[in-house]
């Protein structure tokens, strides 16, 4: 059986779950050394997609160097456009999606973020994730201009258009593919300059080509009908993300198995660093909730070995396995990694 890359990525960001330009704090970063020891015990090499306010805080930057430099993992860039300079745009929800900003402003913000990370960590990041997953074609152009090689913003099967005019990822591949400026971010472009390493989203059952439109029909119904919840409780269908903030270990194992059945050649689990400190995110109100988060992650890793052989990799290490002319034309078609 093929050994697959298992990517563990963290949105490494400020405490402020509700978007803010003032009173921004980064206390949650103090939890990362404890998580780092947890990772070391399990053999995890994590990718830390790091926001501007983390990079410019000297204490937080020290912690990031401790947990993310060298052999421990990778430090990537995480753009929160609402509080990354220049702040010339209105502070309104729609502008929290980078794709909705003018192309030059997207470029200027990514340049600011990249420079801050260069100063904090001694080298520029080459992997990127858009805050709120708000990537668009102009974002890709800005990434190319700033020297990035890898993006990890695409969430297959998810439509964020109703959420502050975000992107839609419906139809995006579940496998790595290449992006190019001026193209829809769901569209594989052979020999494109940016490798997309999508997050792992899927369904509780297959075939995905059937249950993806079923799920979208359920979600389009009037909210008072609660059709997605009914479908999930009755076992008809449920869309899962590979995240311990939203799913149990059992559900993460289910979606992992379904993804592999549908041609996925990597798995990508992700969560947010504010969830490591009680009361900062919606997912962990208490210390017991944080402990349950850790327990769910470890349970998933322990049980995943019965589903597939895997090797922990950073997002860039996994991207390095993608052939130079990777092509992915559908969610069921995969380029072949060189990992054996």
C-alpha positions in Angstrom: 0.0 0.0 0.0 1.3 3.5 -0.9 2.7 5.7 1.9 1.0 9.0 1.7 2.1 12.5 3.0 0.2 13.6 6.1 0.3 17.4 6.4 -0.4 19.0 9.8 -0.9 22.8 9.5 -1.8 25.5 12.0 -3.3 28.9 11.3 -0.9 30.6 13.7 -2.5 33.9 14.5 -3.6 36.5 17.0 -6.0 35.9 19.9 -8.7 38.0 18.4 -11.2 35.6 16.9 -13.4 38.5 15.9 -11.5 40.5 13.3 -9.9 43.6 14.8 -7.4 46.3 13.9 -6.9 47.4 17.5 -6.0 45.7 20.8 -4.5 42.8 18.9 -2.8 40.3 21.2 -0.9 37.0 20.6 -1.0 35.3 24.0 -2.0 32.0 22.4 1.4 31.6 20.9 2.8 30.8 24.4 0.9 27.5 24.1 3.0 26.4 21.1 6.0 25.0 23.0 3.7 22.6 24.8 2.1 21.6 21.5 5.6 21.3 20.1 6.5 18.7 22.7 3.3 16.8 21.8 4.3 16.9 18.2 7.8 15.8 19.0 6.5 12.7 20.8 4.3 11.8 17.9 6.9 12.6 15.1 4.8 15.5 13.6 6.5 18.0 11.4 4.0 20.9 11.4 3.5 23.9 9.1 2.8 27.1 10.9 0.9 29.6 8.6 1.9 32.7 10.6 0.1 36.0 10.6 1.6 39.5 10.5 0.9 40.3 14.2 2.6 37.1 15.3 5.6 37.9 13.2 6.1 41.5 14.5 5.8 40.5 18.2 9.3 39.8 19.5 8.1 37.3 22.1 5.9 35.5 19.7 8.6 35.4 17.0 11.0 33.8 19.5 8.5 31.1 20.2 8.0 30.5 16.4 11.7 30.1 15.9 11.7 27.6 18.7 8.9 25.4 17.4 9.0 26.0 13.6 12.6 26.5 12.5 15.0 23.8 11.2 14.1 20.2 11.6 10.9 20.8 13.6 8.7 22.1 10.8 8.0 25.0 8.5 6.9 28.6 9.0 4.6 29.8 6.2 2.7 33.0 5.8 -0.9 33.6 6.7 -2.5 36.9 5.4 -5.1 38.5 7.6 -5.8 41.4 5.2 -8.0 43.3 7.7 -5.0 44.1 10.0 -1.9 43.7 7.7 -0.7 47.1 6.4 -1.3 49.0 4.3 -4.8 49.5 5.8 -6.2 51.8 3.1 -9.4 49.8 2.5 -12.6 50.1 4.6 -12.8 47.8 7.6 -15.9 46.0 6.3 -16.6 42.2 6.2 -16.3 41.9 2.5 -12.7 43.2 2.6 -11.7 40.4 4.9 -11.5 38.2 1.8 -8.3 39.1 0.1 -9.7 38.3 -3.3 -12.1 41.3 -3.0 -9.3 43.8 -2.6 -7.7 45.7 -5.6 -4.8 43.7 -7.0 -2.2 46.3 -6.0 -3.4 46.3 -2.4 -3.3 42.5 -2.3 0.3 42.7 -3.5 1.2 45.4 -1.0 -0.2 43.5 1.9 1.6 40.3 0.9 4.8 42.2 0.5 4.4 43.7 4.0 3.7 40.2 5.5 6.7 38.7 3.7 9.1 41.4 4.8 7.9 41.0 8.4 8.6 37.3 8.3 11.9 37.8 6.6 13.0 40.1 9.4 11.6 37.9 12.2 12.8 34.5 10.9 15.8 35.3 8.8 14.4 34.1 5.5 11.2 34.7 3.4 8.4 32.2 3.6 7.6 30.3 0.4 4.2 28.7 1.6 1.0 30.7 2.0 -2.5 30.5 3.2 -5.1 33.2 2.8 -7.0 34.3 5.9 -10.6 33.0 5.7 -9.3 31.0 2.7 -10.1 34.2 0.7 -7.8 33.5 -2.3 -8.4 34.7 -5.8 -6.6 35.0 -9.2 -5.0 38.3 -8.2 -3.7 36.8 -4.9 -2.0 34.1 -7.0 -0.3 36.8 -9.1 0.9 38.5 -5.9 2.3 35.3 -4.5 4.3 34.8 -7.7 5.6 38.3 -7.5 6.7 37.8 -3.8 8.5 34.5 -4.4 6.1 32.0 -3.1 5.9 28.4 -4.4 3.1 26.8 -2.5 -0.4 27.8 -1.5 -2.8 25.9 0.9 -6.0 28.0 0.8 -8.3 25.8 -1.3 -11.0 23.9 0.6 -12.6 21.5 -2.0 -16.4 21.3 -2.1 -16.8 24.5 0.0 -18.6 27.5 -1.3 -17.8 30.7 0.6 -19.7 33.1 -1.8 -22.5 33.6 0.8 -19.9 34.4 3.4 -18.8 38.0 2.7 -18.4 37.3 -1.0 -15.7 34.7 -0.5 -14.4 32.3 -3.1 -16.1 29.1 -4.2 -14.0 25.9 -4.2 -16.8 23.7 -5.6 -15.2 21.6 -8.4 -11.6 22.0 -7.1 -9.5 18.9 -7.1 -8.8 17.0 -3.9 -5.2 16.4 -5.1 -2.3 18.8 -5.5 -2.3 20.8 -8.7 -0.8 24.0 -10.1 -2.2 27.5 -10.1 -1.4 30.4 -12.4 -2.2 34.2 -12.2 -5.4 35.1 -14.1 -7.0 31.7 -13.7 -9.8 30.5 -11.4 -8.1 29.0 -8.4 -10.1 25.8 -8.9 -8.5 25.3 -12.4 -5.4 23.2 -12.7 -2.8 24.9 -14.9 -0.1 22.5 -16.1 3.4 24.0 -15.3 1.7 26.8 -13.2 4.2 28.5 -10.9 2.3 27.8 -7.6 1.5 24.4 -6.3 -1.8 24.1 -4.5 -1.8 21.7 -1.6 -5.6 21.7 -0.8 -7.0 21.1 2.6 -8.8 17.8 3.1 -12.6 18.1 2.8 -15.0 15.3 1.7 -18.2 13.5 2.5 -19.3 10.7 4.8 -20.1 8.5 1.8 -19.5 8.3 -1.9 -19.5 8.7 -4.7 -18.5 12.4 -4.2 -19.8 13.3 -7.6 -23.3 12.4 -6.4 -23.3 13.6 -2.8 -21.5 16.9 -3.5 -24.6 18.3 -5.4 -26.9 16.7 -2.9 -25.2 18.5 0.0 -25.3 21.8 -1.9 -29.1 21.4 -2.6 -29.6 20.7 1.1 -27.7 23.8 2.0 -29.6 25.9 -0.5 -32.9 25.1 1.2 -34.4 27.6 3.7 -32.4 27.5 6.9 -35.5 26.9 9.0 -35.8 23.4 7.4 -32.4 22.3 8.9 -32.0 19.9 6.0 -28.2 19.5 6.3 -28.6 18.6 10.0 -31.3 16.1 9.2 -29.3 14.5 6.5 -26.3 14.2 8.8 -28.4 12.7 11.7 -30.1 10.2 9.4 -26.8 9.1 7.9 -27.7 10.3 4.4 -24.7 12.5 3.9 -22.4 14.9 5.7 -19.6 17.1 4.5 -16.5 16.7 6.8 -13.3 18.7 7.1 -10.2 17.1 8.4 -10.0 19.2 11.5 -10.3 18.3 15.1 -12.1 21.6 15.8 -15.1 20.4 13.8 -14.9 16.6 13.7 -14.4 13.8 16.0 -11.5 11.3 15.5 -14.0 8.8 14.1 -15.4 11.3 11.6 -11.9 12.3 10.6 -11.0 8.7 10.0 -14.2 8.3 7.9 -13.5 11.2 5.6 -9.8 10.1 5.3 -10.9 6.7 4.1 -13.5 8.3 1.6 -10.9 10.7 0.3 -8.4 7.9 -0.4 -11.1 5.9 -2.1 -11.7 8.9 -4.4 -8.1 9.3 -5.4 -6.5 11.6 -2.8 -2.8 11.0 -2.4 -2.3 13.2 0.6 -4.2 14.1 3.8 -4.1 17.5 5.3 -5.3 18.1 8.9 -5.5 21.7 10.2 -6.6 23.8 13.2 -6.1 27.3 14.7 -3.7 28.2 17.4 -6.2 30.2 19.4 -7.9 26.9 20.1 -4.9 25.9 22.2 -5.8 28.6 24.9 -9.3 28.3 26.5 -11.8 30.9 25.7 -10.2 32.4 22.6 -11.9 30.3 19.8 -15.4 28.9 19.6 -14.0 25.4 19.9 -12.3 25.3 23.2 -14.1 27.2 26.0 -12.3 25.3 28.8 -9.0 23.6 29.5 -10.9 20.3 29.3 -11.9 21.2 25.8 -8.3 21.8 24.9 -7.3 18.5 26.4 -10.1 16.8 24.3 -8.7 18.5 21.2 -5.3 17.0 21.8 -6.8 13.6 22.6 -8.8 13.7 19.4 -5.7 14.5 17.3 -3.6 11.7 18.9 -6.5 9.2 18.6 -6.8 10.1 14.9 -3.0 9.6 14.3 -3.0 6.3 16.2 -6.0 4.9 14.3 -5.0 6.3 10.8 -2.3 3.6 10.5 -5.1 1.1 10.1 -6.4 3.0 7.1 -3.2 3.9 5.3 0.6 4.1 5.8 1.6 7.7 6.1 4.6 10.0 6.7 4.4 13.4 8.4 5.6 16.2 6.1 5.5 20.0 6.0 3.4 21.5 3.2 6.5 22.3 1.2 8.0 18.9 1.6 4.8 17.4 0.3 4.7 19.9 -2.6 8.2 18.9 -3.6 6.8 15.4 -4.4 4.4 16.8 -7.1 5.8 16.4 -10.6 6.7 19.5 -12.5 3.8 19.3 -14.9 1.2 17.9 -12.5 -2.2 17.7 -14.0 -5.5 17.2 -12.1 -8.7 17.5 -14.0 -11.2 16.3 -11.4 -11.6 15.3 -7.8 -11.0 11.7 -8.7 -7.8 12.2 -10.8 -4.4 12.4 -9.1 -0.9 13.1 -10.1 1.5 10.5 -8.8 3.7 11.5 -5.9 7.2 10.1 -6.0 6.9 8.9 -2.4 6.9 5.1 -2.0 
